[in-house]
Amino acid sequence: MNSPIKYDELIQLCKVPTDRKINLQKDFDPSYKAHEVTKDDAEALLTQTITKMAQLQDKLYAQNTYALLLIFQALDAAGKDGTIKHVMSGINPEGCEVNSFKGPSAEELHHDYLWRCAKVVPERGRIGIFNRSYYEEVLVVRVHPAFLERQQLPAIAKQDIWKKRFKQINNFEEYLVDNGIVILKFFLNVSKAEQKNRFLERINEPEKNWKFSANDVKERDFWDDYMGAFEDVFNHTSTEWAPWYVIPADRKWFTHLAVSSIICHTLESLNLQYPTISDAQKQELLQAKQKLEGE
């Protein structure tokens, strides 16, 4: 089918600019959808995009020059798990790894805050997915300062800590990108009203009860604090080398299409190619073919 969506416009709509400060709640609409795209359109386009991504992943693996790191951040019930499930459904699992980062373990607290993520950065040729990430250290830790005390930091590390961490994260990501690790960062932007509806679904529908945690509702009391923390993150860490994309998340079908489109566009921009072989290797292939056909 011909696509009714202009992908360049979609990407620019979601991308956090690097040349000006944004206001998260004014500049990005959680309920946005491209007017010309219906749910049926989106599902058909998603199928096409997933097929294309699988082809590009095969070249990514074969070329073994780049890796792709996808970072997902969101408030509860924004749909991170479902987005990862739907968007990555056509990917070869041998070339992909998902890591989820919850509260740090005792071992992780003995290390610097980047350690647990740095050690699972994807190797070249593979796709790595972070369901939450080191950005928790400038989000939930900022909203709940008591978590910072558990990290046993020296006094000097606590001075201008958020400013320092933004700089450290930017430097870390630039280092990765310079070494072939392409980074895409997605914030699934769900509205407070839609989050409430999804929480109620989890309570009212028995098959979804397992998804609900009473702590999720308690965290809603800090909604404005989280919005301020996310906005500060975007204004300080959306860079040319590792941009943030704020994805409308009130309509899951549009969320999936937007994320898959940005991933696919990024992979296409790498001009991935299957490796070519030398004349000597071609001769070896010919000899092997002759031997097999002669059996």
N, C-alpha and C positions, 0 to 999 in steps of 0.2 A: 504494500500500500504506500501511497505517497504520504510523507510525513506532513501533518498540519502544523508542526511546531518548528520554530526557528531556534536551532540549538545555540547559536552564538548569542542570541538575545537572552535565552534562558540562563546561560552560563554567566553572562554579565549581570543579570538580574540578581543572581544568588551570590555572586562573588563579593567579598568584602574588599572595598577599595583600600589601596595602600597610601593614597595621597590626601586623605582627609579622614576626620573622625566620623564615626557613624553613631546614630541613635538606634539601638536595636529595636525598640518598640515602635518607632516612627518610620524607620526605613525599610523594615521587613515585615510583611504581612503573613502570619502563619496559615491563613486560609486561602492564600493566593493559588490560582491555577491559571494556566494559559487559557484564555476565553474560548479559543477555537478547538480545544482538546477535550474530548469526552472521556469518561471512564473506559469505555470500550476501546477508543483510540489508544489510550495510554497502555492498556493491557496488551494490545497488538504490537505497539511500538516497543514495549518492554521485551516481548518475546524476540523481536528482531535484534534489539540491542544486546540481549543476553547471548544470542547466537554469534554476533559480531565479536563480543568480548571474549568468547571461548576461542575464536580463531586468533585474536590478538594475543591472548594468553599463551597459546601454543608457540607463537613467534617470540614472545618475551622469554619463554623458557629456553627455546632453541638458541636464540641469539646470546643470552647469558651476559648482557651488558648492563641492563637496568633491573631494578626491583621496584615494586610499587607498594607504598605504605599508605593504607587508608585508615584514617583516624575518625572515629565517631564519638561525638559528645552530645549529650542531651539531658534534659530533666526526665524524671520518671514518666513512663507511659508515652513517651514521644515516638517510640517505634523502632529503636535501634536494632533489636534482635530480629524483628520482622523484616526490616529493610535489608539487613545482611543476608537473611535467609532467601528473600525473593531476588535481590539483585545479583547475588553470587551463585544462584542455583545452577548455572550452566558451567561453572568453573571446574576444572580438573582439580580434585582435592589434593592430589599429589604435589601440586604447585602452589598451594595456598594454605595459610595457617592463621587461625583466629586466636587471639589472646584477649581475655577479659580481665580487667584490673579493678578489683574491689578494694576494700580497706587493706593496707599493707600488713604483711605478716611480721612476726618478730624478727625473722631473718632480714626481711626487706628494710625494716626500720634501722638496722645496723649499717645500712649503705646509704649513699646519696640518693636523692629522690628520683634521679633519672635511671638508676641502675637496673631496676627490674624491667623497664621497657627497653633500654639499650641492649640488653642481652638477648632479646628476641626480635630485634630488627630483622626483616626478611633478607635472605641472601639473594644475590643477583639471579635473575631469572624467575623469581617467585613473587607472589602477592602476599603481603602481610596485612592483617586487619586487627586494629586495636579497638576493642569495645571498651570505651573509656581509656585513659592514658595518663601520661605525666601531667596533662592539663588539670587533673584533679587537684594537683598541688597548688594551683592558683585559682581554684574554684571552690570545691567543698572545704578545703583547708582554710581558705580565706573567709568563707561564710561561718565556719566553726573553728575559731582560733585554738580551741583546746586541742585539736588534732596536731597542731604545730608543736605543742609542748612534748608530745610523745617522740618527736624526732631527735631530741637531745642535741640541738644545734648549739654551737658556740655563739657567744653574744654578738660577735662581728657579723655572723651570717644572718642575724635577724634585723640588722640595720637596712632600711629600705628594701625589705625582703622581696616584695612583689616586683618592684622595678628590677631588682637583680635577677629574679627568676625569669621574667620576660626576656631579658638580655641573654641569659643562659640558654633558654629554650630556642631562641632565634639562632644563636650560634651553633647549637647542637643540630638543628634542622638544616642549617646552611652547610654544615660539615657533611651530613648525610647526602644531601642533594649533590654536592660537589663530588661525591663518590658513587653517583649513579642511583641513589635511592630517591625515587620520585615520590613526593608527599602530597596527598590530598586530605584536607581536613573538613569534615562535615559536622555542622551543628543542626540537629533536627529541631526546628523551631515550632513547638506546639503551643497553642494558646492555653491560658489558664482554664478557660471554659471547657475546651476539648479534653484537657487532662482530667478535669472533674468527671466528665462523661465516661472516660475510659476507666477511671477508678471505680465508678459505680457499676460498670459492666463486669469488672473483675469480682465485685462483691455479689452482684445479683445472679451471675451465671456460674453454676457450680463447677463447670469444666474450666473456668478461669480463676477459681478461688486461689489456686496455688501461686498465681502471679502476684497476688496482693500482699503487701506488707503494711502494717499499721504505721510504720515509720515513714512510708511514702506520704501519708496525709500530714504527718507532723512537719515534713520538709516543705509542704505548701505554705506554711507560715513564713518561710524565708524566701518566698517567690521574688520579692523586690530586690532582696540582697543578691540572689542568684542572677537576676537580670543585670544588675549593676556589675557583678563580677564577670559575667560573660561578655558584656559590652567592653569592659576594660581589656579583657583578653583579646578580643577581636581587634581593638584599636592599637594594640601593642604587638601582636604576633601574626597578623595577616601580612605576609611579605611576598615579594615577587617570586621568591623561590619556594615558598610553602604557603599558598593562600588558604584562607578560610572561605567556606561556602555555607551560607545560611539557607537551609532548605525548608520551604513551607511544609509543615508536618500535620496539619489538620486533616488533610485528605491523603490517606496512606498510598493510594494508587498514584497520585501525583508525586509524592515523595520518592517512590520507587523509580519512577520514570526520570525524575530530575537527577537523582544520584547516579543511576546507570548511564545516563547521557553524558554526565561530566566525566565519569570514569572512562567511558568508551572514547570520548573526544580526546582525553589526555593520552590514552594509549595510542590512538591514531597519530597524534602529534609527534610521537617518538620515532616514526618512520621505521618500525620494526621490520626486520628481514630475516628469512632463514639464512643460515651461514652458507657461503659458497665454498666449494672444495677445489683444491689445486688440481692441476693436470695429472700429477702423480697419483692422487687419490682417485681421480676418475679412471685411471688405468687399472688401479687395484679393483675398483668396482666392476669393470669390464671383465677382468680375469676371474673374479668371483662368480659373476653371472655365467660365464662360459663353463666354469667347473660345475656349477649347480645344474645347468641345462644338460651337461654331458653325463650326469649320473644315470 
